[in-house]
Amino acid sequence: MDLRPYKEKYLRRRVAVRLRATGCAGLEEYVSLLKREEDEVERLVLCLTIHVSTFFRNPSTFQAVETKVFPVLFAASSSGPLRFRSVGCARGEEPYSLAMLVREHLGGRSGRREVRIEAIDIDEKVLSEARGGVYRRSRLKGLDPSLEKKYFTGNGSCRLVPEIRNMVTFRRGDVLTDLPEGTFDFVLCRNLLIYIEREAQEKIVENFSRVLRPGGFLALGRTEVLVGPARESFEVVDARERIYRKAG
């Protein structure tokens, strides 16, 4: 795990969490602990990679996606599948929310286009959880009851129905170094850029420009903006929700 792109203040805060948790007096003592205990290395990695998410986090963003992105994508004449990408997907709430949104948008209409969602994260442990599609009921807090009833089964532990799980493919990936094959119609990368340095942010935006097809869409977090020369490749679709479209 290459920590150089991350902001120093962010790294200091997260390492300080583990220093307090382990009772280490300073960094030298903590480094010695890391060398002795592999489990602490795993705990540090989990601490450094933020996995806080919820279903339909920032609902207004998903509303904007349905009203401003989907009508354009689904109106296209191409018969091939639409490819979506969720970057920093954590335990899967975002890509699964996107899958549910697609199903709700299309409804029972015939001739609907296939949608494939690729979700990546740097942490294989949370990806394993995401693939299972099982969530405690408390994790569904705030989800529309009609969606819960339609797309989840179970009580204490709720599992997504196969119809939604099968729309999403999870794999380990680093947004800075791993460029996927082919192009995408829609990329979501929300609340990741805020943790990394400006130079790395510019590289990520450049990568987005390369993997999005002309006319494809990009959604960032609501406190994030496009940076670097590659930002000129995009036009604003919704400034408040940070949704952009690659010039075509």
ABEGO torsion letter per residue (X at the ends): XBAAABBAAAAAAAAAAAAAAAGBABAAAAAAAAAABAAAAAAAAAAABBABBBBGBGAAAAAAAAAAAAAAAAABABABBBBBBBBGAEAGAAAAAAAAAAAAAAEABBGBBBBBBBBBBABAAAAAAAAAGBBBAAAABGBBAAAAAAABBEBABBBBBAAAAAABBBBBBBAAABBBBEBBABBBBBGAAAABBAAAAAAAAAAAAAABBBGBBBBBBAABBBBEAAAAABBBABAAAGBBBBBX
